[in-house]
Amino acid sequence: MTLKLTMTAIALASVSLPAMAQENWDMPLAYSASNYHSENAAEFAACVTDGTGGAISITTHPGGSLFGGSDIKRAIQTGQVPIGERLLSAHANEDAVFAYDNVPFLATSFDDAEALAEIARPTIEQVLAEQNLTLLYSVPWPPQGLYFKKEVNAVADMEGVKFRSYNSTTARLAELTGMLPVTIEAAEISQAFATGVAESMVSSGATGYDRKVWESLSHFYEVNAWLPRNSIMVNSEVWADVSDENKAIITGCADAAAAAGLEKAIAYTQFTMDGLAAGGMNVGPASDTLVEELKGIGETMAAEWLETAGEEGAAIIEAFNAAN
């Protein structure tokens, strides 16, 4: 069932609900309005608004216009906003388990990424609950590849390159490949590349396409390193005050948004690859040498993550490997 059809069904079901005082929920998003994550969030917001008969009206604020990406999670926790979307792996410094979806070369396909997310969800929910956050749904990004402004055939070619990092995993990747990590949020990518603050990044084709990085970069290498996820969370105190009827509606909208977001991610993957090529970039698989070197680095990073994530992280990996 599509999200729009689900919205209609929920809206019809809500007709019998008693009238309630209206609540206006502002929902900050880090990515541009045209990004499929933001579009999906807007559809989710409309689903909730329509489904609750306006009792809870959600307004999305894309592109970091309300809070920058790095501030969104904290804003939800502290009640500055009731709901928002964030890349949880960017907060692995708080709890390493948040980076479960960034373990290199563990889950490299959409099917595997969904299976990994399902296994990790109870643990993620528990950690978030301790931070006054309730997880509603999450949506994957396409597989991560490497962007450069020059040809790169081996790790040695990366030496000294200024590399855009967005979490501890990407910063560590930079260190292990001899690159120089520079922390840059999604909304700042275009300017960072245009001004030379950054010269490379690991990200999906979606991010590069949305930011028209072909204006500054020349190569995209498909390495399918991992599929990170954006998570939509609500302040737990706010959630506790939502009626059971509206919780059911919001949960239904969240389930539909998760399914619709996955479909969008899959469809967007090839579309953005084609878009990068049309923009003038060299798009294709990385060389065998580079892939093998990166997998070796990935093994180091996976071992380091397991050490910091402890028993919770190990349990997630063991359950995933057992299922595969």
LOBA-653913 format. One record per residue (C-alpha): residue number from 1; residue in one letter; x, y, z. Coordinates in steps of 0.02 Angstrom, whole numbers, always signed. Example, Ala and Ser with C-alpha at 12.3 -4.5 7.8 and 13.67 -1.06 7.14 Angstrom:
LOBA-653913
<fike k="1" r="a" X="+615" Y="-225" Z="+390"/>
<fike k="2" r="s" X="+684" Y="-53" Z="+357"/>
***
This chain:
LOBA-653913
<fike k="1" r="m" X="+0" Y="+0" Z="+0"/>
<fike k="2" r="t" X="+67" Y="+172" Z="-44"/>
<fike k="3" r="l" X="+87" Y="+307" Z="+87"/>
<fike k="4" r="k" X="-47" Y="+414" Z="+2"/>
<fike k="5" r="l" X="-172" Y="+271" Z="+3"/>
<fike k="6" r="t" X="-131" Y="+238" Z="+185"/>
<fike k="7" r="m" X="-158" Y="+422" Z="+222"/>
<fike k="8" r="t" X="-331" Y="+412" Z="+146"/>
<fike k="9" r="a" X="-375" Y="+256" Z="+245"/>
<fike k="10" r="i" X="-316" Y="+332" Z="+408"/>
<fike k="11" r="a" X="-408" Y="+494" Z="+372"/>
<fike k="12" r="l" X="-571" Y="+399" Z="+345"/>
<fike k="13" r="a" X="-543" Y="+299" Z="+504"/>
<fike k="14" r="s" X="-516" Y="+458" Z="+603"/>
<fike k="15" r="v" X="-687" Y="+531" Z="+563"/>
<fike k="16" r="s" X="-762" Y="+444" Z="+714"/>
<fike k="17" r="l" X="-629" Y="+511" Z="+835"/>
<fike k="18" r="p" X="-687" Y="+641" Z="+961"/>
<fike k="19" r="a" X="-635" Y="+821" Z="+935"/>
<fike k="20" r="m" X="-474" Y="+871" Z="+1023"/>
<fike k="21" r="a" X="-372" Y="+1028" Z="+1050"/>
<fike k="22" r="q" X="-255" Y="+1056" Z="+903"/>
<fike k="23" r="e" X="-68" Y="+1032" Z="+925"/>
<fike k="24" r="n" X="+57" Y="+1104" Z="+801"/>
<fike k="25" r="w" X="+216" Y="+1001" Z="+785"/>
<fike k="26" r="d" X="+366" Y="+1079" Z="+698"/>
<fike k="27" r="m" X="+476" Y="+945" Z="+617"/>
<fike k="28" r="p" X="+655" Y="+997" Z="+573"/>
<fike k="29" r="l" X="+743" Y="+905" Z="+431"/>
<fike k="30" r="a" X="+927" Y="+919" Z="+383"/>
<fike k="31" r="y" X="+908" Y="+887" Z="+197"/>
<fike k="32" r="s" X="+839" Y="+989" Z="+54"/>
<fike k="33" r="a" X="+653" Y="+989" Z="+16"/>
<fike k="34" r="s" X="+685" Y="+896" Z="-147"/>
<fike k="35" r="n" X="+778" Y="+753" Z="-62"/>
<fike k="36" r="y" X="+673" Y="+596" Z="-52"/>
<fike k="37" r="h" X="+694" Y="+587" Z="+137"/>
<fike k="38" r="s" X="+617" Y="+760" Z="+154"/>
<fike k="39" r="e" X="+480" Y="+721" Z="+29"/>
<fike k="40" r="n" X="+440" Y="+562" Z="+123"/>
<fike k="41" r="a" X="+437" Y="+656" Z="+288"/>
<fike k="42" r="a" X="+318" Y="+783" Z="+213"/>
<fike k="43" r="e" X="+201" Y="+642" Z="+160"/>
<fike k="44" r="f" X="+212" Y="+569" Z="+335"/>
<fike k="45" r="a" X="+170" Y="+739" Z="+409"/>
<fike k="46" r="a" X="+18" Y="+755" Z="+295"/>
<fike k="47" r="c" X="-35" Y="+578" Z="+342"/>
<fike k="48" r="v" X="-32" Y="+622" Z="+527"/>
<fike k="49" r="t" X="-116" Y="+790" Z="+502"/>
<fike k="50" r="d" X="-255" Y="+716" Z="+397"/>
<fike k="51" r="g" X="-270" Y="+556" Z="+499"/>
<fike k="52" r="t" X="-292" Y="+646" Z="+664"/>
<fike k="53" r="g" X="-417" Y="+767" Z="+587"/>
<fike k="54" r="g" X="-298" Y="+909" Z="+624"/>
<fike k="55" r="a" X="-283" Y="+867" Z="+808"/>
<fike k="56" r="i" X="-96" Y="+850" Z="+776"/>
<fike k="57" r="s" X="-35" Y="+957" Z="+633"/>
<fike k="58" r="i" X="+145" Y="+928" Z="+578"/>
<fike k="59" r="t" X="+244" Y="+1057" Z="+479"/>
<fike k="60" r="t" X="+412" Y="+1004" Z="+405"/>
<fike k="61" r="h" X="+561" Y="+1122" Z="+397"/>
<fike k="62" r="p" X="+687" Y="+1050" Z="+271"/>
<fike k="63" r="g" X="+864" Y="+1102" Z="+230"/>
<fike k="64" r="g" X="+915" Y="+1138" Z="+409"/>
<fike k="65" r="s" X="+804" Y="+1293" Z="+406"/>
<fike k="66" r="l" X="+740" Y="+1271" Z="+585"/>
<fike k="67" r="f" X="+888" Y="+1179" Z="+663"/>
<fike k="68" r="g" X="+1050" Y="+1124" Z="+583"/>
<fike k="69" r="g" X="+1075" Y="+938" Z="+565"/>
<fike k="70" r="s" X="+1192" Y="+924" Z="+714"/>
<fike k="71" r="d" X="+1064" Y="+1012" Z="+827"/>
<fike k="72" r="i" X="+906" Y="+918" Z="+779"/>
<fike k="73" r="k" X="+921" Y="+770" Z="+897"/>
<fike k="74" r="r" X="+957" Y="+881" Z="+1047"/>
<fike k="75" r="a" X="+812" Y="+994" Z="+1001"/>
<fike k="76" r="i" X="+692" Y="+845" Z="+1007"/>
<fike k="77" r="q" X="+765" Y="+779" Z="+1170"/>
<fike k="78" r="t" X="+745" Y="+945" Z="+1258"/>
<fike k="79" r="g" X="+572" Y="+981" Z="+1191"/>
<fike k="80" r="q" X="+620" Y="+1129" Z="+1082"/>
<fike k="81" r="v" X="+527" Y="+1034" Z="+947"/>
<fike k="82" r="p" X="+418" Y="+879" Z="+972"/>
<fike k="83" r="i" X="+479" Y="+782" Z="+820"/>
<fike k="84" r="g" X="+620" Y="+779" Z="+693"/>
<fike k="85" r="e" X="+733" Y="+677" Z="+580"/>
<fike k="86" r="r" X="+916" Y="+639" Z="+610"/>
<fike k="87" r="l" X="+1058" Y="+527" Z="+550"/>
<fike k="88" r="l" X="+1086" Y="+435" Z="+714"/>
<fike k="89" r="s" X="+1260" Y="+376" Z="+667"/>
<fike k="90" r="a" X="+1315" Y="+557" Z="+682"/>
<fike k="91" r="h" X="+1291" Y="+534" Z="+870"/>
<fike k="92" r="a" X="+1399" Y="+379" Z="+892"/>
<fike k="93" r="n" X="+1504" Y="+480" Z="+1014"/>
<fike k="94" r="e" X="+1355" Y="+468" Z="+1133"/>
<fike k="95" r="d" X="+1332" Y="+281" Z="+1108"/>
<fike k="96" r="a" X="+1430" Y="+178" Z="+982"/>
<fike k="97" r="v" X="+1278" Y="+70" Z="+945"/>
<fike k="98" r="f" X="+1205" Y="+216" Z="+847"/>
<fike k="99" r="a" X="+1333" Y="+176" Z="+710"/>
<fike k="100" r="y" X="+1275" Y="-3" Z="+683"/>
<fike k="101" r="d" X="+1221" Y="+46" Z="+507"/>
<fike k="102" r="n" X="+1395" Y="+114" Z="+468"/>
<fike k="103" r="v" X="+1496" Y="-46" Z="+495"/>
<fike k="104" r="p" X="+1591" Y="-57" Z="+330"/>
<fike k="105" r="f" X="+1541" Y="-195" Z="+210"/>
<fike k="106" r="l" X="+1424" Y="-280" Z="+334"/>
<fike k="107" r="a" X="+1257" Y="-241" Z="+251"/>
<fike k="108" r="t" X="+1288" Y="-184" Z="+73"/>
<fike k="109" r="s" X="+1116" Y="-210" Z="-6"/>
<fike k="110" r="f" X="+943" Y="-143" Z="+32"/>
<fike k="111" r="d" X="+883" Y="-316" Z="+87"/>
<fike k="112" r="d" X="+1028" Y="-337" Z="+207"/>
<fike k="113" r="a" X="+1011" Y="-159" Z="+271"/>
<fike k="114" r="e" X="+827" Y="-187" Z="+311"/>
<fike k="115" r="a" X="+866" Y="-350" Z="+400"/>
<fike k="116" r="l" X="+1004" Y="-266" Z="+501"/>
<fike k="117" r="a" X="+890" Y="-122" Z="+549"/>
<fike k="118" r="e" X="+754" Y="-240" Z="+609"/>
<fike k="119" r="i" X="+878" Y="-335" Z="+717"/>
<fike k="120" r="a" X="+953" Y="-175" Z="+789"/>
<fike k="121" r="r" X="+789" Y="-85" Z="+820"/>
<fike k="122" r="p" X="+752" Y="-149" Z="+997"/>
<fike k="123" r="t" X="+925" Y="-97" Z="+1053"/>
<fike k="124" r="i" X="+912" Y="+73" Z="+968"/>
<fike k="125" r="e" X="+741" Y="+101" Z="+1046"/>
<fike k="126" r="q" X="+809" Y="+62" Z="+1218"/>
<fike k="127" r="v" X="+956" Y="+183" Z="+1200"/>
<fike k="128" r="l" X="+841" Y="+319" Z="+1133"/>
<fike k="129" r="a" X="+716" Y="+292" Z="+1273"/>
<fike k="130" r="e" X="+854" Y="+333" Z="+1398"/>
<fike k="131" r="q" X="+874" Y="+498" Z="+1305"/>
<fike k="132" r="n" X="+690" Y="+546" Z="+1309"/>
<fike k="133" r="l" X="+665" Y="+494" Z="+1127"/>
<fike k="134" r="t" X="+544" Y="+375" Z="+1043"/>
<fike k="135" r="l" X="+586" Y="+303" Z="+872"/>
<fike k="136" r="l" X="+444" Y="+309" Z="+746"/>
<fike k="137" r="y" X="+528" Y="+246" Z="+587"/>
<fike k="138" r="s" X="+689" Y="+248" Z="+487"/>
<fike k="139" r="v" X="+731" Y="+253" Z="+302"/>
<fike k="140" r="p" X="+893" Y="+200" Z="+218"/>
<fike k="141" r="w" X="+1005" Y="+298" Z="+104"/>
<fike k="142" r="p" X="+1069" Y="+216" Z="-55"/>
<fike k="143" r="p" X="+1236" Y="+125" Z="-41"/>
<fike k="144" r="q" X="+1383" Y="+238" Z="+0"/>
<fike k="145" r="g" X="+1514" Y="+275" Z="-132"/>
<fike k="146" r="l" X="+1668" Y="+385" Z="-142"/>
<fike k="147" r="y" X="+1674" Y="+557" Z="-225"/>
<fike k="148" r="f" X="+1836" Y="+640" Z="-283"/>
<fike k="149" r="k" X="+1893" Y="+781" Z="-394"/>
<fike k="150" r="k" X="+2025" Y="+669" Z="-472"/>
<fike k="151" r="e" X="+2050" Y="+489" Z="-527"/>
<fike k="152" r="v" X="+2083" Y="+371" Z="-380"/>
<fike k="153" r="n" X="+2135" Y="+191" Z="-407"/>
<fike k="154" r="a" X="+2213" Y="+148" Z="-240"/>
<fike k="155" r="v" X="+2214" Y="+209" Z="-60"/>
<fike k="156" r="a" X="+2383" Y="+289" Z="-91"/>
<fike k="157" r="d" X="+2297" Y="+410" Z="-211"/>
<fike k="158" r="m" X="+2194" Y="+478" Z="-65"/>
<fike k="159" r="e" X="+2342" Y="+543" Z="+35"/>
<fike k="160" r="g" X="+2314" Y="+721" Z="+95"/>
<fike k="161" r="v" X="+2142" Y="+742" Z="+15"/>
<fike k="162" r="k" X="+2021" Y="+850" Z="+116"/>
<fike k="163" r="f" X="+1876" Y="+734" Z="+157"/>
<fike k="164" r="r" X="+1701" Y="+784" Z="+212"/>
<fike k="165" r="s" X="+1653" Y="+683" Z="+365"/>
<fike k="166" r="y" X="+1480" Y="+676" Z="+446"/>
<fike k="167" r="n" X="+1510" Y="+557" Z="+591"/>
<fike k="168" r="s" X="+1647" Y="+463" Z="+683"/>
<fike k="169" r="t" X="+1644" Y="+321" Z="+556"/>
<fike k="170" r="t" X="+1682" Y="+435" Z="+409"/>
<fike k="171" r="a" X="+1813" Y="+529" Z="+508"/>
<fike k="172" r="r" X="+1900" Y="+365" Z="+549"/>
<fike k="173" r="l" X="+1891" Y="+312" Z="+366"/>
<fike k="174" r="a" X="+1982" Y="+472" Z="+322"/>
<fike k="175" r="e" X="+2117" Y="+440" Z="+450"/>
<fike k="176" r="l" X="+2147" Y="+260" Z="+394"/>
<fike k="177" r="t" X="+2161" Y="+312" Z="+211"/>
<fike k="178" r="g" X="+2276" Y="+460" Z="+242"/>
<fike k="179" r="m" X="+2143" Y="+591" Z="+204"/>
<fike k="180" r="l" X="+2106" Y="+745" Z="+309"/>
<fike k="181" r="p" X="+1932" Y="+740" Z="+389"/>
<fike k="182" r="v" X="+1829" Y="+901" Z="+389"/>
<fike k="183" r="t" X="+1659" Y="+900" Z="+476"/>
<fike k="184" r="i" X="+1528" Y="+968" Z="+357"/>
<fike k="185" r="e" X="+1338" Y="+954" Z="+373"/>
<fike k="186" r="a" X="+1232" Y="+909" Z="+221"/>
<fike k="187" r="a" X="+1167" Y="+1085" Z="+197"/>
<fike k="188" r="e" X="+1346" Y="+1150" Z="+181"/>
<fike k="189" r="i" X="+1411" Y="+1024" Z="+54"/>
<fike k="190" r="s" X="+1396" Y="+1127" Z="-105"/>
<fike k="191" r="q" X="+1486" Y="+1276" Z="-31"/>
<fike k="192" r="a" X="+1621" Y="+1167" Z="+47"/>
<fike k="193" r="f" X="+1667" Y="+1088" Z="-119"/>
<fike k="194" r="a" X="+1652" Y="+1250" Z="-216"/>
<fike k="195" r="t" X="+1772" Y="+1338" Z="-99"/>
<fike k="196" r="g" X="+1894" Y="+1195" Z="-81"/>
<fike k="197" r="v" X="+1858" Y="+1166" Z="+104"/>
<fike k="198" r="a" X="+1827" Y="+985" Z="+53"/>
<fike k="199" r="e" X="+1882" Y="+884" Z="-99"/>
<fike k="200" r="s" X="+1804" Y="+715" Z="-67"/>
<fike k="201" r="m" X="+1669" Y="+623" Z="+29"/>
<fike k="202" r="v" X="+1589" Y="+454" Z="+55"/>
<fike k="203" r="s" X="+1403" Y="+469" Z="+26"/>
<fike k="204" r="s" X="+1260" Y="+407" Z="-81"/>
<fike k="205" r="g" X="+1223" Y="+458" Z="-258"/>
<fike k="206" r="a" X="+1070" Y="+546" Z="-186"/>
<fike k="207" r="t" X="+1171" Y="+671" Z="-86"/>
<fike k="208" r="g" X="+1287" Y="+709" Z="-232"/>
<fike k="209" r="y" X="+1143" Y="+729" Z="-353"/>
<fike k="210" r="d" X="+1042" Y="+841" Z="-238"/>
<fike k="211" r="r" X="+1193" Y="+954" Z="-211"/>
<fike k="212" r="k" X="+1250" Y="+953" Z="-394"/>
<fike k="213" r="v" X="+1426" Y="+906" Z="-341"/>
<fike k="214" r="w" X="+1478" Y="+883" Z="-523"/>
<fike k="215" r="e" X="+1505" Y="+1070" Z="-522"/>
<fike k="216" r="s" X="+1658" Y="+1039" Z="-412"/>
<fike k="217" r="l" X="+1697" Y="+852" Z="-415"/>
<fike k="218" r="s" X="+1735" Y="+734" Z="-559"/>
<fike k="219" r="h" X="+1728" Y="+552" Z="-502"/>
<fike k="220" r="f" X="+1604" Y="+441" Z="-409"/>
<fike k="221" r="y" X="+1661" Y="+265" Z="-366"/>
<fike k="222" r="e" X="+1532" Y="+133" Z="-320"/>
<fike k="223" r="v" X="+1597" Y="+37" Z="-170"/>
<fike k="224" r="n" X="+1433" Y="-2" Z="-78"/>
<fike k="225" r="a" X="+1519" Y="+25" Z="+89"/>
<fike k="226" r="w" X="+1359" Y="+35" Z="+195"/>
<fike k="227" r="l" X="+1181" Y="+102" Z="+192"/>
<fike k="228" r="p" X="+1156" Y="+229" Z="+332"/>
<fike k="229" r="r" X="+982" Y="+274" Z="+393"/>
<fike k="230" r="n" X="+886" Y="+430" Z="+440"/>
<fike k="231" r="s" X="+778" Y="+408" Z="+594"/>
<fike k="232" r="i" X="+618" Y="+501" Z="+635"/>
<fike k="233" r="m" X="+599" Y="+525" Z="+822"/>
<fike k="234" r="v" X="+475" Y="+605" Z="+939"/>
<fike k="235" r="n" X="+504" Y="+677" Z="+1113"/>
<fike k="236" r="s" X="+450" Y="+539" Z="+1235"/>
<fike k="237" r="e" X="+360" Y="+659" Z="+1352"/>
<fike k="238" r="v" X="+261" Y="+728" Z="+1206"/>
<fike k="239" r="w" X="+225" Y="+552" Z="+1146"/>
<fike k="240" r="a" X="+160" Y="+501" Z="+1317"/>
<fike k="241" r="d" X="+29" Y="+638" Z="+1308"/>
<fike k="242" r="v" X="-37" Y="+582" Z="+1138"/>
<fike k="243" r="s" X="-202" Y="+488" Z="+1147"/>
<fike k="244" r="d" X="-203" Y="+302" Z="+1109"/>
<fike k="245" r="e" X="-310" Y="+335" Z="+956"/>
<fike k="246" r="n" X="-187" Y="+461" Z="+886"/>
<fike k="247" r="k" X="-38" Y="+353" Z="+931"/>
<fike k="248" r="a" X="-114" Y="+216" Z="+825"/>
<fike k="249" r="i" X="-137" Y="+337" Z="+681"/>
<fike k="250" r="i" X="+41" Y="+405" Z="+694"/>
<fike k="251" r="t" X="+113" Y="+229" Z="+706"/>
<fike k="252" r="g" X="+15" Y="+180" Z="+552"/>
<fike k="253" r="c" X="+81" Y="+330" Z="+458"/>
<fike k="254" r="a" X="+257" Y="+288" Z="+518"/>
<fike k="255" r="d" X="+246" Y="+109" Z="+456"/>
<fike k="256" r="a" X="+184" Y="+170" Z="+288"/>
<fike k="257" r="a" X="+321" Y="+302" Z="+279"/>
<fike k="258" r="a" X="+455" Y="+171" Z="+315"/>
<fike k="259" r="a" X="+392" Y="+63" Z="+171"/>
<fike k="260" r="a" X="+371" Y="+210" Z="+53"/>
<fike k="261" r="g" X="+542" Y="+279" Z="+99"/>
<fike k="262" r="l" X="+625" Y="+113" Z="+58"/>
<fike k="263" r="e" X="+541" Y="+111" Z="-112"/>
<fike k="264" r="k" X="+599" Y="+289" Z="-143"/>
<fike k="265" r="a" X="+777" Y="+246" Z="-93"/>
<fike k="266" r="i" X="+784" Y="+98" Z="-211"/>
<fike k="267" r="a" X="+711" Y="+195" Z="-357"/>
<fike k="268" r="y" X="+821" Y="+346" Z="-322"/>
<fike k="269" r="t" X="+983" Y="+246" Z="-325"/>
<fike k="270" r="q" X="+995" Y="+218" Z="-513"/>
<fike k="271" r="f" X="+912" Y="+385" Z="-550"/>
<fike k="272" r="t" X="+1049" Y="+478" Z="-457"/>
<fike k="273" r="m" X="+1187" Y="+374" Z="-536"/>
<fike k="274" r="d" X="+1120" Y="+424" Z="-705"/>
<fike k="275" r="g" X="+1103" Y="+604" Z="-646"/>
<fike k="276" r="l" X="+1284" Y="+614" Z="-588"/>
<fike k="277" r="a" X="+1341" Y="+546" Z="-756"/>
<fike k="278" r="a" X="+1229" Y="+668" Z="-850"/>
<fike k="279" r="g" X="+1308" Y="+808" Z="-748"/>
<fike k="280" r="g" X="+1477" Y="+758" Z="-816"/>
<fike k="281" r="m" X="+1548" Y="+647" Z="-680"/>
<fike k="282" r="n" X="+1640" Y="+484" Z="-711"/>
<fike k="283" r="v" X="+1528" Y="+356" Z="-626"/>
<fike k="284" r="g" X="+1571" Y="+173" Z="-605"/>
<fike k="285" r="p" X="+1641" Y="+35" Z="-494"/>
<fike k="286" r="a" X="+1802" Y="+63" Z="-399"/>
<fike k="287" r="s" X="+1955" Y="-32" Z="-456"/>
<fike k="288" r="d" X="+1986" Y="-206" Z="-385"/>
<fike k="289" r="t" X="+2140" Y="-140" Z="-296"/>
<fike k="290" r="l" X="+2044" Y="+0" Z="-212"/>
<fike k="291" r="v" X="+1902" Y="-115" Z="-161"/>
<fike k="292" r="e" X="+2019" Y="-241" Z="-82"/>
<fike k="293" r="e" X="+2113" Y="-106" Z="+11"/>
<fike k="294" r="l" X="+1952" Y="-29" Z="+73"/>
<fike k="295" r="k" X="+1887" Y="-197" Z="+133"/>
<fike k="296" r="g" X="+2046" Y="-219" Z="+234"/>
<fike k="297" r="i" X="+2018" Y="-48" Z="+312"/>
<fike k="298" r="g" X="+1837" Y="-96" Z="+339"/>
<fike k="299" r="e" X="+1890" Y="-248" Z="+441"/>
<fike k="300" r="t" X="+1992" Y="-135" Z="+553"/>
<fike k="301" r="m" X="+1847" Y="-14" Z="+575"/>
<fike k="302" r="a" X="+1724" Y="-156" Z="+610"/>
<fike k="303" r="a" X="+1838" Y="-225" Z="+746"/>
<fike k="304" r="e" X="+1855" Y="-52" Z="+823"/>
<fike k="305" r="w" X="+1667" Y="-27" Z="+821"/>
<fike k="306" r="l" X="+1637" Y="-194" Z="+906"/>
<fike k="307" r="e" X="+1760" Y="-146" Z="+1041"/>
<fike k="308" r="t" X="+1670" Y="+17" Z="+1078"/>
<fike k="309" r="a" X="+1492" Y="-48" Z="+1053"/>
<fike k="310" r="g" X="+1520" Y="-190" Z="+1175"/>
<fike k="311" r="e" X="+1398" Y="-331" Z="+1205"/>
<fike k="312" r="e" X="+1252" Y="-238" Z="+1125"/>
<fike k="313" r="g" X="+1348" Y="-213" Z="+964"/>
<fike k="314" r="a" X="+1412" Y="-391" Z="+962"/>
<fike k="315" r="a" X="+1236" Y="-458" Z="+987"/>
<fike k="316" r="i" X="+1174" Y="-359" Z="+837"/>
<fike k="317" r="i" X="+1315" Y="-422" Z="+724"/>
<fike k="318" r="e" X="+1297" Y="-602" Z="+784"/>
<fike k="319" r="a" X="+1109" Y="-602" Z="+754"/>
<fike k="320" r="f" X="+1132" Y="-526" Z="+582"/>
<fike k="321" r="n" X="+1266" Y="-650" Z="+531"/>
<fike k="322" r="a" X="+1161" Y="-795" Z="+597"/>
<fike k="323" r="a" X="+1014" Y="-738" Z="+491"/>
<fike k="324" r="n" X="+1123" Y="-732" Z="+336"/>
***
